Amino acid sequence: MLDRNRVKNFALKVVAISVDPNDNDKYEEAMVRAKCIILDRVKDHVVPHIAEKEMTFLMWEALKNLYQHTSV
């Protein structure tokens, strides 16, 4: 889903805000879209662990840390 919405990079690495103020709206829109996709896809009991993260990358890292020792 992140890839389809062209916001996968926001989950894989810290994406710097552009120096150009005209790009800030695009950045914010993409960040919000990525956050919403992640929050919509996790179970309710997981939301408190990631909802307050400021960046999508930090949300993704928190999810990895929650599940890295669980077996599928």
C-alpha positions as CSV (number, residue, x, y, z in Angstrom):
1,M,0.0,0.0,0.0
2,L,2.8,2.4,0.8
3,D,4.5,1.6,-2.5
4,R,1.2,2.0,-4.4
5,N,0.7,5.5,-2.9
6,R,4.3,6.4,-3.5
7,V,5.2,7.0,0.1
8,K,7.2,3.9,0.9
9,N,10.4,6.0,1.4
10,F,8.8,7.7,4.3
11,A,8.7,4.3,6.1
12,L,12.1,3.1,5.1
13,K,14.2,6.2,5.9
14,V,14.1,9.6,7.4
15,V,13.0,11.9,4.5
16,A,14.3,15.5,5.0
17,I,12.0,18.4,4.5
18,S,12.9,20.3,1.3
19,V,14.6,23.7,1.5
20,D,12.1,24.9,-1.0
21,P,9.0,26.1,0.8
22,N,6.9,25.2,-2.2
23,D,7.7,21.5,-1.6
24,N,6.7,21.6,2.1
25,D,3.0,21.0,1.2
26,K,3.9,18.0,-0.9
27,Y,6.1,16.6,1.9
28,E,3.4,17.1,4.6
29,E,0.8,15.6,2.4
30,A,2.9,12.5,1.7
31,M,3.8,12.1,5.4
32,V,0.2,12.3,6.4
33,R,-0.8,9.8,3.7
34,A,1.9,7.4,4.8
35,K,0.9,7.7,8.5
36,C,-2.8,7.1,7.7
37,I,-2.0,4.0,5.7
38,I,0.1,2.5,8.5
39,L,-2.5,3.4,11.2
40,D,-5.3,2.0,9.1
41,R,-3.5,-1.3,8.7
42,V,-2.6,-2.1,12.2
43,K,-4.7,-3.7,14.9
44,D,-6.3,-1.4,17.5
45,H,-4.0,-2.7,20.3
46,V,-0.9,-1.6,18.4
47,V,-2.1,2.0,17.6
48,P,-0.9,3.4,21.0
49,H,2.6,2.2,20.4
50,I,2.9,4.2,17.1
51,A,0.3,6.9,17.0
52,E,2.4,9.6,18.8
53,K,5.4,9.1,16.5
54,E,6.2,12.3,14.6
55,M,7.6,10.6,11.5
56,T,6.4,7.6,9.5
57,F,10.0,6.2,9.7
58,L,9.7,6.2,13.5
59,M,6.3,4.4,13.3
60,W,7.8,1.8,11.1
61,E,10.8,1.3,13.4
62,A,8.4,0.9,16.4
63,L,6.4,-1.7,14.5
64,K,9.6,-3.6,13.7
65,N,10.7,-3.5,17.3
66,L,7.3,-4.8,18.5
67,Y,7.3,-7.7,16.1
68,Q,11.0,-8.6,15.4
69,H,11.0,-11.4,18.0
70,T,7.6,-12.9,17.2
71,S,7.3,-15.8,14.8
72,V,4.7,-16.0,12.1
